[in-house]
């Protein structure tokens, strides 16, 4: 909804529209500079009731009443499309500003509900704010007028305000019930379709791929897989004159809630992040991602991921699930570019084999490329907690590429043997890991149930007076904190068990990836990120008099692959 639509005939920058006085009223206007505020409000729910509540109808009633009763300088304040459950409305706030500087003599509304549907705040304005500034308030159809507080109609104003609030609550409950039913059926609740999709004209609840936009989405994921961060991606798209999502939608005639940027090719970093984290690109519908506390508190809060509702394969996927999952892993491995602006294709992937810390990428403008290197983050000469794990970037690249080539060659050439050996290794490690996770899970679930019983017990002790309120508050807070952590642990353990149970399935996926790169002639950032999960640098071996550097590579989905040992077994 645009600003002009929100304010009806009034521009957003100036929500005040004065009505020109008739000639016979000129003398009256000379006597006072104060205005009569004619306030009109229409929410989307009110609009459904028909013309009786329309802005035009309200204006006609208010202006006619003001003229008949000779109120001075009638001035409209309009909020079109705003709920009455809160008072953060541009037209009302502008009127309030005029009241507070003493420019308003009276406020007129069609009825009490037009002023608002929050009985507490409505009563506060009528009984405190307006009298404080000597403002008379009239609700025409409710026969309410503060000039005579003893009128019978004024006595029931509180009841009417309560009914107006009840109407708002009841309407909100009905809308929420409808939205909940739709969301539970898998109907997308988001009004704005993600960039890369369009609504199907034959069925507006379905999404179809917008091919032109989908190419941009795929490019963003590909750049991330190659090791580019959101800021780098945003700058690259801007340099290549790629329309940002808002500008693209405006050009295509698609509504967008975001304001149009001065430069249609400017990409915000947050826009890139939002695209990289949006699960809908894998072909699923995600509902109930946000919630509000009540009709009074409209702030959108994020629903925990485990409580969101996901429906799979509801529309064509733009990004494969494996690629999406890999990108989320890369996003968690946040790494900063060096002061020189250089970055390594291994950034965020290299770890110390002994202490597990990340290896820092070190370079300066004075280095030759062969001098760029990685060093353990915990190594600080003689003061660090780890030894000098160090490897030059060019050596690392050579060693990793050699190992990747060997793995791809072995998997594609001796697939049957590789599958048999790895299945046995994975099954043994998985069974042991699953036993450990299930033991921890059972302990956590038992403790969670025990805390529920303890909470009931201390509640009963508090009611009977055996423990004080302060003690109860302290103990209940401790129990609640422990319960919250246990729920997080239980969710994590269940995920770990699922991961272990998918090991054999993941092995098949890795074999397919190896076949995908069977003809790879050089290491590419995309291939590296798709195949390799982490690289571990061992301490140098100098026992032979020469410095020998060992590395261990953890491959995505399958972990460490003893390729030399497997090749010896096969050739034997």
C-alpha positions in Angstrom: 0.0 0.0 0.0 1.5 3.4 -1.0 1.6 6.5 1.2 -1.0 8.2 -0.9 -3.3 5.2 -0.4 -2.7 5.2 3.3 -3.8 8.9 3.7 -6.6 9.0 1.2 -6.7 12.5 -0.2 -3.8 13.6 2.1 -0.1 13.4 1.2 2.1 11.5 3.7 4.3 14.6 4.1 1.4 16.8 5.1 -1.6 14.9 6.6 -3.6 18.0 7.2 -6.2 19.3 4.7 -8.1 22.4 5.6 -11.6 23.1 4.4 -12.0 26.6 2.9 -14.4 28.7 5.0 -17.6 30.2 3.6 -17.9 34.0 3.3 -20.4 34.2 6.3 -17.9 32.5 8.5 -15.1 35.0 7.8 -15.9 37.1 10.9 -15.8 34.0 13.1 -12.4 32.9 11.8 -10.9 36.4 12.5 -11.8 35.8 16.1 -9.8 32.7 16.5 -6.8 31.0 14.8 -7.7 27.6 16.3 -8.9 24.7 14.2 -11.5 22.0 14.6 -9.9 18.7 14.0 -12.1 16.4 11.9 -10.5 13.0 12.4 -11.2 10.1 9.9 -9.8 6.5 10.2 -10.4 3.4 8.1 -8.7 0.1 8.6 -8.7 -2.8 6.1 -11.2 -4.7 8.3 -13.5 -1.6 8.6 -13.4 -1.3 4.8 -14.9 -4.7 4.5 -18.1 -3.4 6.2 -18.9 -1.4 3.1 -19.5 2.3 2.3 -20.8 3.3 5.7 -17.3 3.5 7.2 -15.6 4.9 4.1 -13.4 7.9 4.4 -15.7 9.8 2.0 -18.7 9.0 4.2 -16.9 10.1 7.3 -15.8 13.3 5.8 -19.3 14.2 4.7 -20.7 13.5 8.2 -18.0 15.5 10.0 -18.0 18.5 7.7 -21.8 18.8 7.7 -21.8 18.6 11.5 -19.0 21.2 11.8 -20.9 23.6 9.6 -24.3 23.1 11.2 -22.8 23.8 14.7 -20.4 26.5 13.4 -17.2 25.0 14.5 -14.2 27.2 13.4 -11.7 26.3 10.7 -12.6 22.6 10.2 -9.4 20.7 9.2 -9.2 17.0 8.2 -6.8 14.5 9.6 -7.0 11.2 7.8 -5.6 7.7 8.4 -6.6 5.4 5.6 -5.6 1.7 6.1 -4.6 1.9 9.7 -5.8 -0.3 12.6 -7.4 1.3 15.6 -5.6 -1.0 18.0 -2.6 1.4 18.4 -2.1 5.2 18.0 1.0 5.2 15.9 -0.8 6.6 12.9 0.5 9.5 10.9 -2.8 11.4 10.7 -3.5 11.0 14.4 0.0 11.9 15.4 -0.1 15.1 13.3 -3.4 16.0 15.0 -1.9 15.3 18.4 1.0 17.6 17.6 -1.4 20.4 16.8 -3.3 19.7 20.0 -0.1 19.9 22.1 0.8 23.3 20.7 -2.6 24.7 21.5 -4.0 25.0 18.0 -7.0 22.7 18.4 -10.3 23.7 20.0 -12.3 20.5 19.3 -11.9 17.0 17.9 -14.7 15.4 15.9 -15.0 11.7 14.9 -17.9 9.8 13.3 -18.0 7.5 16.4 -15.8 6.4 19.2 -14.3 3.4 17.3 -12.8 5.9 14.7 -10.7 7.4 17.4 -9.4 3.9 18.4 -10.2 0.4 19.5 -7.9 0.2 22.5 -10.3 1.0 25.4 -7.5 2.0 27.8 -5.7 4.4 25.5 -9.0 5.8 24.1 -10.1 6.5 27.6 -6.8 8.1 28.4 -7.0 10.5 25.4 -10.7 11.4 26.1 -10.4 11.8 29.9 -6.9 13.2 30.3 -5.1 14.4 27.1 -7.9 16.3 25.5 -9.0 18.0 28.8 -5.4 18.9 29.6 -5.2 21.0 26.4 -8.8 22.3 26.7 -10.0 20.3 23.7 -13.6 19.4 23.3 -14.2 15.8 21.9 -17.4 14.8 20.1 -18.2 11.3 18.7 -21.3 12.2 16.5 -23.1 8.9 16.0 -22.5 7.8 19.7 -23.9 11.1 20.9 -20.8 11.6 23.0 -19.7 15.2 23.9 -17.2 16.1 26.6 -18.7 19.6 27.0 -21.4 18.0 29.2 -19.9 15.2 31.3 -23.3 14.6 32.9 -25.0 13.4 29.7 -26.5 9.9 29.9 -24.8 9.0 26.6 -21.4 9.8 28.1 -21.9 7.3 30.9 -21.9 4.4 28.5 -18.8 5.5 26.6 -16.6 3.2 28.5 -18.8 0.3 27.7 -18.8 1.2 24.0 -15.0 1.5 24.0 -14.8 -1.9 25.6 -17.1 -3.3 22.8 -14.9 -1.6 20.2 -11.8 -3.3 21.7 -13.7 -6.6 21.8 -14.5 -6.2 18.1 -10.9 -5.7 17.3 -9.8 -8.7 19.3 -12.5 -10.9 17.8 -11.6 -9.8 14.3 -7.9 -10.5 15.1 -8.8 -14.0 16.4 -10.8 -14.8 13.3 -8.0 -13.6 11.0 -5.4 -15.6 12.9 -7.6 -18.7 12.8 -7.9 -18.4 9.0 -4.2 -17.8 8.6 -3.4 -20.8 10.9 -5.7 -23.1 8.9 -4.2 -21.9 5.6 -0.6 -22.3 6.9 -1.2 -25.8 8.2 -2.6 -26.8 4.8 0.7 -25.7 3.2 -0.6 -22.6 1.6 2.2 -20.0 1.5 1.4 -17.2 4.1 3.9 -14.7 2.8 2.3 -12.0 0.6 5.6 -11.2 -1.1 6.9 -14.0 -3.3 10.7 -14.5 -3.0 12.9 -13.0 -5.7 13.2 -15.7 -8.3 9.5 -16.8 -8.3 6.2 -15.4 -9.5 2.6 -16.2 -8.5 0.9 -18.6 -10.8 -1.8 -16.7 -12.6 -4.0 -19.8 -12.7 -3.6 -20.5 -9.0 -2.4 -17.5 -6.9 -1.4 -19.9 -4.0 1.2 -21.5 -6.3 4.6 -20.2 -7.3 6.4 -20.7 -10.6 10.0 -19.9 -11.5 10.8 -16.5 -12.8 13.7 -17.6 -15.1 15.5 -14.2 -15.4 15.4 -13.6 -11.6 16.2 -17.3 -10.9 19.5 -17.0 -12.9 20.6 -14.2 -10.5 19.7 -16.3 -7.4 21.7 -19.2 -8.8 24.6 -16.9 -9.5 24.6 -15.6 -5.9 24.7 -19.2 -4.5 27.5 -20.1 -6.9 29.6 -17.1 -5.9 29.1 -18.0 -2.2 30.2 -21.6 -3.0 33.3 -20.2 -4.6 34.1 -18.4 -1.3 32.8 -14.9 -1.9 31.1 -13.1 1.0 27.8 -11.2 0.9 29.6 -7.8 0.6 31.8 -9.1 -2.3 28.8 -10.6 -4.1 26.8 -7.3 -3.6 29.7 -5.2 -5.1 30.1 -7.6 -8.0 26.4 -7.6 -8.9 26.4 -3.8 -8.7 29.5 -3.6 -10.9 27.8 -5.9 -13.5 24.7 -3.7 -13.5 22.3 -6.4 -12.3 19.0 -5.0 -11.2 18.3 -5.4 -7.5 15.2 -7.3 -6.5 13.1 -4.2 -5.8 14.0 -2.5 -9.1 13.5 -5.8 -11.0 10.0 -6.3 -9.5 9.0 -2.6 -10.2 10.2 -3.0 -13.8 8.1 -6.2 -14.2 5.0 -4.6 -12.6 5.2 -6.7 -9.4 4.4 -5.1 -6.1 7.3 -4.9 -3.6 7.1 -3.7 0.0 10.7 -2.3 -0.1 11.3 1.3 -1.2 12.9 1.8 -4.5 16.6 2.7 -4.4 18.1 5.7 -6.1 20.4 3.4 -8.0 18.5 0.4 -9.4 21.7 -1.6 -9.5 22.7 -1.0 -5.9 22.7 -4.3 -3.9 22.5 -4.2 -0.2 24.6 -6.8 1.7 21.5 -7.8 3.8 19.6 -8.5 0.6 22.3 -11.0 -0.5 22.3 -12.6 3.0 18.5 -12.9 2.9 18.6 -14.7 -0.4 21.4 -17.1 0.8 19.4 -18.0 3.9 15.9 -18.4 2.3 14.9 -22.1 2.4 12.1 -21.6 -0.1 14.7 -21.8 -2.9 15.0 -25.5 -2.3 11.3 -26.0 -3.3 9.7 -26.0 0.1 7.1 -23.7 1.8 8.0 -22.4 5.2 5.1 -21.0 7.3 4.9 -19.4 10.7 8.4 -17.9 10.5 7.3 -14.9 12.6 4.7 -14.1 15.2 3.3 -11.1 17.1 2.5 -11.2 20.9 -1.0 -9.5 20.6 -3.0 -7.0 18.6 -1.4 -4.3 20.7 2.1 -5.4 20.1 2.7 -5.5 16.3 6.4 -6.2 16.5 7.4 -9.2 14.3 9.4 -11.7 16.2 11.2 -14.7 14.7 9.8 -18.1 15.5 12.5 -20.7 16.4 13.4 -22.9 13.4 12.2 -26.1 15.1 8.7 -24.5 15.6 8.3 -23.4 11.9 6.2 -25.5 9.6 7.9 -26.8 6.5 6.1 -28.4 3.5 8.5 -30.0 1.0 8.3 -30.1 -2.8 5.5 -27.5 -3.0 7.1 -25.6 -6.0 10.0 -26.0 -8.4 13.4 -25.7 -6.7 15.9 -23.1 -7.9 18.7 -24.4 -5.6 19.5 -28.0 -4.8 19.1 -29.0 -1.2 22.8 -30.1 -1.0 24.0 -26.8 -2.4 21.8 -24.9 0.0 23.1 -26.9 3.0 26.7 -26.4 1.9 26.1 -22.6 1.6 24.8 -22.5 5.2 28.0 -24.3 6.4 30.1 -21.7 4.5 28.1 -18.9 6.0 28.9 -20.2 9.5 32.6 -20.2 8.6 32.7 -16.4 8.7 36.1 -15.0 7.7 37.4 -11.5 7.1 39.4 -10.4 4.2 43.0 -9.3 5.0 43.9 -5.6 5.1 45.5 -6.0 1.7 42.1 -7.0 0.2 43.4 -10.5 -0.7 41.6 -13.7 0.2 42.4 -17.3 -0.2 40.1 -19.9 -1.7 40.8 -21.9 1.5 39.7 -19.2 3.9 37.5 -20.6 6.6 38.3 -24.2 5.8 41.8 -24.6 7.3 42.3 -25.8 10.9 45.1 -26.8 13.2 45.2 -30.6 13.5 46.4 -30.4 17.2 44.4 -27.6 18.9 41.5 -27.4 16.3 41.8 -23.6 16.0 41.4 -21.9 12.6 44.5 -21.2 10.6 45.0 -17.5 9.8 45.7 -16.4 6.3 48.7 -14.1 6.3 49.7 -11.8 3.5 51.0 -8.3 2.8 51.5 -6.2 -0.2 55.2 -6.8 0.2 54.8 -10.6 -0.1 55.3 -12.5 -3.3 52.4 -14.8 -3.9 54.6 -17.8 -2.8 55.0 -16.2 0.6 51.3 -16.0 1.5 50.7 -18.6 4.3 48.4 -20.0 6.9 49.5 -20.1 10.6 47.7 -21.5 13.7 45.6 -18.8 15.4 46.8 -20.0 18.8 50.5 -19.7 18.0 52.1 -16.6 19.4 55.8 -17.1 19.2 56.8 -18.3 22.8 53.5 -17.1 24.4 50.9 -19.1 22.5 49.1 -22.3 23.5 50.1 -24.2 20.3 53.2 -24.8 18.3 54.1 -23.2 15.0 51.7 -25.0 12.6 52.5 -23.2 9.3 52.0 -23.9 5.6 52.4 -21.7 2.5 49.3 -21.2 0.5 50.8 -22.5 -2.8 52.0 -25.7 -1.0 48.6 -26.2 0.5 46.9 -25.8 -2.9 49.2 -28.3 -4.4 48.7 -30.9 -1.7 44.9 -30.5 -1.6 44.6 -30.8 -5.4 46.8 -33.9 -5.4 44.6 -35.5 -2.8 41.4 -34.5 -4.5 42.6 -35.9 -7.8 43.5 -39.2 -6.1 40.1 -39.5 -4.3 38.1 -38.6 -7.5 40.2 -41.1 -9.5 39.8 -43.9 -6.9 36.1 -43.4 -6.4 35.3 -43.4 -10.1 37.7 -46.2 -11.0 37.1 -48.5 -8.0 33.6 -47.5 -6.9 32.5 -50.9 -5.8 35.5 -51.4 -3.5 35.3 -47.8 -2.2 31.6 -48.3 -1.3 32.1 -51.6 0.5 35.1 -50.3 2.6 33.5 -47.0 3.4 30.1 -48.5 4.3 31.8 -50.7 6.8 33.8 -47.9 8.3 30.8 -45.5 8.4 28.5 -48.2 9.9 31.0 -48.9 12.7 31.5 -45.3 13.6 27.8 -44.5 13.2 26.7 -47.3 15.5 29.1 -46.1 18.2 28.1 -42.5 17.8 24.4 -43.2 17.8 24.7 -45.2 21.0 26.5 -42.3 22.7 23.9 -39.7 21.4 21.0 -41.9 22.4 22.4 -42.3 26.0 22.8 -38.5 26.3 19.3 -38.0 24.8 17.7 -40.3 27.3 19.5 -38.6 30.2 18.4 -35.1 29.0 14.7 -36.2 28.5 14.7 -37.8 32.0 16.1 -34.6 33.5 13.5 -32.5 31.6 10.6 -34.6 33.0 12.2 -34.4 36.5 12.3 -30.6 36.3 8.6 -30.4 35.5 7.9 -32.4 38.7 10.2 -30.2 40.7 8.6 -27.1 39.4 5.1 -28.4 40.5 6.5 -29.3 43.9 8.1 -25.9 44.6 4.9 -24.2 43.4 2.9 -26.2 45.9 5.4 -25.4 48.6 5.1 -21.7 47.8 1.3 -21.7 47.9 1.4 -23.5 51.3 4.0 -21.0 52.6 6.8 -23.6 53.0 9.1 -21.4 50.8 9.1 -17.7 50.3 8.1 -15.9 47.1 11.8 -14.8 46.7 13.0 -18.4 47.0 10.3 -19.6 44.7 11.3 -17.0 42.1 15.0 -17.9 42.3 14.4 -21.6 42.1 11.8 -21.4 39.3 14.2 -19.2 37.2 17.0 -21.7 37.7 14.8 -24.6 36.6 13.4 -22.6 33.6 17.0 -21.8 32.4 18.0 -25.4 32.7 14.9 -26.6 30.9 15.6 -24.1 28.1 19.1 -25.5 27.7 18.0 -29.1 27.8 15.5 -28.4 25.0 18.3 -27.0 22.9 20.5 -30.1 23.7 17.7 -32.5 22.9 17.0 -30.9 19.6 20.8 -31.0 18.8 21.1 -34.7 19.8 18.1 -35.7 17.7 19.7 -33.9 14.7 23.0 -35.7 15.3 21.3 -39.1 15.4 19.5 -38.3 12.2 22.9 -37.3 10.6 24.5 -40.5 11.7 21.5 -42.6 10.4 21.9 -40.9 7.0 25.6 -41.9 6.6 25.0 -44.6 4.0 22.7 -42.2 2.0 25.4 -39.5 2.2 28.0 -41.9 0.9 26.0 -42.4 -2.3 25.7 -38.6 -2.6 29.5 -38.2 -2.3 30.0 -40.9 -5.0 27.7 -39.0 -7.3 29.7 -35.8 -6.7 33.0 -37.6 -7.4 31.6 -38.7 -10.8 30.5 -35.1 -11.5 34.1 -34.0 -11.3 35.6 -37.0 -13.1 37.0 -34.9 -15.9 38.1 -32.0 -13.6 41.4 -30.6 -14.9 42.2 -28.1 -12.2 40.9 -27.3 -8.7 38.0 -24.7 -8.8 36.6 -22.9 -5.7 33.2 -24.5 -6.4 34.5 -28.1 -6.6 36.7 -27.5 -3.5 33.7 -26.3 -1.5 31.4 -29.0 -2.7 33.8 -31.9 -2.0 35.9 -30.7 1.0 34.6 -29.9 4.4 37.8 -29.1 6.3 41.6 -29.2 6.0 43.7 -30.0 9.0 47.4 -29.0 9.1 49.7 -31.2 11.2 52.8 -30.1 12.9 55.9 -30.3 10.6 58.0 -33.5 10.8 61.7 -32.7 10.8 63.0 -36.1 11.9 64.6 -36.8 8.6 66.5 -33.5 8.6 64.1 -32.0 6.1 60.8 -30.3 6.9 57.9 -32.5 5.8 54.4 -31.1 6.1 51.4 -33.4 6.5 47.7 -32.5 6.0 44.5 -34.4 6.6 41.4 -33.6 4.5 37.8 -34.2 5.8 35.5 -34.6 2.8 31.9 -33.5 2.9 29.3 -36.2 3.8 31.9 -38.9 4.4 34.8 -37.4 6.5 38.4 -38.6 6.2 39.2 -40.9 3.2 42.4 -43.0 3.6 42.9 -43.0 -0.1 46.5 -44.4 -0.1 45.5 -47.3 2.1 42.5 -48.0 -0.1 44.5 -48.0 -3.3 47.1 -50.4 -1.7 44.2 -52.8 -0.8 42.8 -52.6 -4.3 46.1 -53.1 -6.1 46.9 -56.0 -3.8 
